[in-house]
Structures are given as structure tokens and as C-alpha cells.
Amino acid sequence: MNYGLWMSAAGLGSQMHRQDVLANNLANSQTTAFKPDFAQTVERPTAREEFGQLVSSQDLLEQLGGGVLSGQSWTDYSQGALEQTGNDLDLALDGPGFFMVRDEEGQDKLTRAGVFQRSRDGHLVDGDGNKVLASRGRPIKLPEGGIVIGKDGTIQGDQGRTIGQLAVVQANASELRKAGDNLYDFIGKDKPKGAASSTQVQQGWTEASGIDPVIEMSRLIDSSRAIQANSRLIGIHDEIMNLTINRLGAIA
């Protein structure tokens, strides 16, 4: 077996996956409250370990290992910078936690992107029309006129009447799964619990993306160079095999 080809192909596959992750991060550098993903690599077993005794090998080659493969990606949920907008329905969470919304299919999702608006029927919704939930799990219907939202998520109308309280919950990274559109599925066993009292709702603010475009572009260039290097190595090994078969085989 061509061990160099084996290792180059493994490196190429893992770097292509890493490039996809980095490109998605870079594309969301301006997305409100976006959380970056990071691609991990794991050691690939040697050919004999992966295929058993069906593949012969040599001890000297096996000491090189089998290269690397893509591992499970992980998400960095660190808080992004808060940016003031002055819009009463723009909300940011200062501290760990998530808002809860309900999609058109009736499924509850979590999000930190608090760019909300008033729907035609008066409900508080996100940019995709998902209804923002109150602490009791019901959609929030806003009164006419302005509103004031306290740091604990309490919503009051113009005349001081309490409308409800935003559902702000906490979840560990292991209990979350990205669902697209800046939403997260809660995959924990129990329902998400309320966030700590130290987490505050900031009205008129939004949370910036967790992506630094300069750093992400640098990583993307580094990954592209690794892909090119592995591609060249695969071509070199292919040429070596071609010469081995056509020249040495002809002499034999």
C-alpha cells in the first residue's frame, strides 16, 4: 500500500472540512450574536489497524501513523461585544443565557440574537417570524405604543402596566446543537432552567458576532495552503506509482 498517498488523502480531507467551517464563520462575521465553530482533527489509525489483517504493512511505516481525520467540531459560546442601537426592540444578553422562541412548527428554540420586531398581529418576533416566549412559555403580545424592558426581562407598557417577562434560560454547550438561522436546539434531558440573576437584558443593544474577520481570513489562507500541499503530494505519489508500474514493470 502507498502509505504516503494514504496520509496525504487523510490530511486533504480534514483540511477541506476545516476550510468549510472557517468559510462559514467568515460569512457570519456580521451576523448578530453568531458563535464560531472550530474544526478538530483526530489521529487516523494505521492501515492495518483500520482494515485488520487484510492489509499488509511494515513496522517502520506504521511508526509514522495514519495521518489525521476530521473530528467533531465544537462551538465557542463566549459572549461577543455589545453594540448600542437605540432600537427599543433590540435586546442583548449581558452574561450567559439564551432567549426562547417558537418556530412555525411549534418547536421551541434558543437564540442570543435579540434583533426583534413587532409582527402584524402585535406579537414580539425575531427576524424570521419566530415568536419570542415569555417566562411561562407563551408568546408575548405587545401593546400599542412604546415599551420598557427591564434588566430582568420584565416588559412594561407606556403606562407602567406589566406585559410579561422574557424567558431567559441557561444551557451548557453539551446541551446545545446548532439548528441554523442563528437558532439552537436544546438536547438536554430536562427543560432548560432560568438563567442566573447576574445575566441582564440590555434594551437598545445587540450582541456582535464572535468572529474576528482578520483572524478567520488568516486561518482560511493557512488551510488553503495545506490543501494545496496535500494535493501536490497526492499528485507526486500518483506519478511515482505510474512510473513504478510502467517502467519498472516493463523491465521486469
C-alpha positions in Angstrom: 0.0 0.0 0.0 1.2 3.5 -0.8 1.5 5.0 2.7 2.3 8.5 1.6 -0.9 8.6 -0.5 -2.9 7.3 2.4 -1.6 10.1 4.7 -1.9 12.8 2.1 -5.5 11.9 1.4 -6.3 11.9 5.1 -4.8 15.4 5.5 -6.6 16.7 2.4 -10.0 15.5 3.7 -9.5 17.0 7.2 -8.3 20.4 5.8 -11.2 20.6 3.3 -13.6 20.1 6.3 -11.7 22.8 8.3 -12.0 25.2 5.3 -15.7 24.7 5.1 -16.0 25.5 8.9 -13.8 28.6 8.5 -15.7 29.8 5.4 -19.0 29.6 7.3 -17.5 31.5 10.2 -16.2 34.2 7.9 -19.6 34.5 6.1 -21.2 35.2 9.5 -18.7 37.8 10.7 -21.5 40.4 10.7 -24.3 38.1 12.0 -25.7 39.2 15.3 -24.6 37.0 18.2 -23.1 34.4 15.9 -20.9 31.8 17.7 -17.9 30.5 15.9 -17.2 26.8 15.2 -13.8 25.1 15.3 -12.8 22.0 13.4 -10.9 19.4 15.3 -8.7 16.7 14.0 -8.1 13.2 15.4 -5.3 10.7 14.7 -6.2 8.3 12.0 -5.4 4.6 12.7 -2.8 2.9 10.6 -4.0 0.9 7.6 -3.5 -2.4 9.3 -5.5 -1.1 12.4 -8.3 0.2 10.2 -8.6 -2.7 7.9 -7.3 -5.5 10.0 -5.1 -8.2 8.6 -6.4 -7.7 5.1 -3.7 -5.1 4.5 0.0 -5.9 5.0 2.3 -3.2 6.3 5.7 -2.6 7.8 6.6 -1.6 11.3 8.7 1.3 10.1 5.8 2.8 8.2 3.4 2.2 11.0 5.5 4.3 13.3 4.6 7.3 11.1 0.9 6.8 12.0 -2.0 7.1 9.6 -2.3 10.9 9.3 -5.3 12.8 10.6 -9.1 12.8 10.1 -11.7 15.3 10.9 -13.1 15.1 14.4 -16.2 16.6 15.9 -16.5 20.4 15.6 -17.1 22.5 18.7 -18.7 25.9 19.2 -17.3 28.8 21.3 -20.2 30.3 23.2 -18.2 33.2 24.6 -20.1 36.5 24.7 -19.5 38.9 21.9 -19.2 42.7 22.3 -22.4 44.7 23.0 -23.3 47.4 20.5 -25.8 50.1 21.2 -28.6 50.6 18.5 -31.2 52.7 20.4 -34.0 50.5 19.0 -36.4 49.5 21.8 -36.9 46.0 20.4 -33.2 45.3 20.0 -32.1 43.2 23.1 -28.8 41.8 24.2 -27.9 39.4 27.0 -25.1 40.6 29.2 -24.0 37.3 30.6 -24.6 33.6 29.8 -28.1 32.6 28.7 -30.5 32.5 25.7 -33.8 33.9 24.6 -36.5 31.3 23.8 -38.5 31.5 20.5 -41.1 29.2 19.0 -41.0 28.4 15.3 -43.9 27.9 12.8 -43.9 24.1 13.6 -44.3 24.8 17.3 -40.8 23.8 18.2 -39.0 25.8 20.9 -35.5 27.1 20.0 -32.8 29.1 21.8 -31.1 32.2 20.5 -28.9 35.1 21.6 -29.7 37.2 18.5 -32.1 39.7 20.1 -33.0 41.7 17.0 -36.7 41.5 17.5 -39.7 43.3 16.0 -43.5 43.6 16.2 -45.5 41.3 14.0 -48.7 42.4 12.2 -50.8 40.8 14.9 -48.7 42.5 17.7 -46.5 39.6 18.8 -42.8 40.0 19.6 -41.0 38.0 16.9 -37.4 37.6 15.6 -36.4 38.4 12.0 -37.7 35.0 10.7 -41.1 35.4 12.4 -40.5 33.1 15.3 -42.4 34.2 18.3 -40.4 35.2 21.4 -41.6 33.5 24.5 -42.3 34.7 28.0 -41.1 33.0 31.1 -44.4 31.0 31.3 -43.8 29.6 27.8 -46.3 31.7 25.9 -45.8 34.1 23.0 -45.5 37.8 24.0 -48.1 40.2 22.6 -47.1 43.8 22.8 -49.4 46.7 23.5 -49.6 49.8 21.2 -47.0 52.4 21.9 -43.6 52.2 23.4 -42.3 49.6 25.8 -39.7 49.4 28.5 -37.8 46.2 29.2 -36.0 45.9 32.5 -32.7 44.1 33.1 -34.6 41.1 34.5 -36.6 40.9 31.2 -39.8 42.4 32.6 -41.8 44.2 29.8 -43.9 47.2 30.7 -46.1 49.4 28.5 -46.3 53.1 28.3 -48.4 53.5 31.4 -46.3 51.1 33.6 -48.5 48.1 33.1 -46.5 44.8 33.2 -47.0 42.8 30.0 -44.8 39.8 30.9 -41.3 38.7 31.4 -38.9 37.4 28.7 -37.9 33.8 29.0 -34.1 33.8 29.5 -32.7 30.4 30.1 -29.3 28.8 30.6 -27.8 25.7 28.8 -24.4 24.0 28.8 -22.5 23.6 25.5 -23.2 19.8 25.6 -26.9 20.5 25.7 -26.9 22.7 22.6 -27.0 21.9 18.9 -27.0 24.5 16.1 -30.3 24.4 14.2 -29.5 27.0 11.5 -30.7 30.6 11.2 -28.8 31.5 14.4 -31.0 29.2 16.5 -30.1 26.3 18.8 -31.9 23.1 19.7 -31.8 22.2 23.4 -30.9 18.5 23.6 -30.6 18.2 27.3 -32.7 15.6 29.2 -34.7 18.2 31.2 -36.2 21.5 30.2 -33.7 24.5 30.2 -33.6 26.3 33.5 -33.8 30.0 34.0 -30.5 31.9 33.6 -28.6 33.2 36.6 -29.7 36.6 38.1 -26.4 38.0 37.0 -27.4 37.8 33.4 -29.1 41.1 32.4 -31.2 42.1 29.4 -30.0 45.2 27.8 -32.7 47.1 25.8 -31.5 49.0 22.8 -28.3 46.9 22.4 -27.3 43.9 20.3 -24.5 41.4 20.7 -21.9 41.4 17.9 -20.7 38.3 16.1 -17.9 36.3 17.9 -15.9 36.3 14.6 -12.7 38.4 14.1 -12.6 38.6 10.2 -8.8 39.2 10.1 -8.0 36.1 12.3 -10.5 34.0 10.4 -9.2 35.0 7.0 -5.6 34.2 8.2 -6.8 30.7 9.2 -8.6 30.3 5.9 -5.4 31.1 4.0 -3.5 28.7 6.1 -6.0 25.9 5.5 -5.9 26.6 1.7 -2.1 26.3 1.7 -2.4 22.9 3.5 -4.9 21.7 0.9 -2.6 22.7 -1.9 0.3 21.0 -0.3 -1.6 17.7 0.2 -3.0 17.9 -3.3 0.6 18.2 -4.7 1.7 15.3 -2.6 -1.1 13.1 -3.9 -0.1 14.0 -7.5 3.6 13.1 -6.7 2.6 9.8 -5.3 0.4 9.1 -8.3 3.3 9.9 -10.6 5.6 7.6 -8.6 3.1 4.7 -8.9 2.7 5.4 -12.6 6.5 5.2 -13.1 6.7 2.1 -11.0 4.1 0.3 -13.0 5.0 1.4 -16.5 8.8 1.5 -16.3 9.9 -1.0 -13.6 7.1 -3.3 -14.6 8.2 -3.2 -18.3 11.8 -4.0 -17.3 10.7 -6.9 -15.2 
